[in-house]
């Protein structure tokens, strides 16, 4: 998705907050919203929505959404230079996604671990994470994510 598309998703999700229905509750909305702001790398929005997404996921014991919230916290911590906290949150997310066998979520989290390793100048670890991410995406035919992982490996 292009950055403009993430902005549109975010705008629609922000309007949906507090308007939960039988089909879509606030926990769904917060998970989608925090995922959109992760893609935008918006620190202010991550600070606002990561706690709300985590609280809603915990309230419903929704494992997938809890993993999404952990990943959001991990990205926030990386962006603010809190690398130990980022590592902890991203590893928590990855563990949840592995237990749930959600390959795409695993690939996205491995990609974020690669970004974290890059931020710490751990090039070998970054390469390993990006390679694992690429393999997960490639297995699924997730072309935009494959391209992004390939670009990260080359960059």
Secondary structure, 3 states (H helix, E strand, C coil): CCHHHHHHHHHHHHHHCCCCCCCCCHHHHHHHHHHHHHHHCCHHHHHHHHHHHHHHHHHCCCHHHHHHHHHHHHHHHHHCCCHHHHHHHHHHHHHHHHHHCCHHHHHHHHHHHHHHHHHCCCHHHHHHHHHHHHHHHHHHCCHHHHHHHHHHHHC
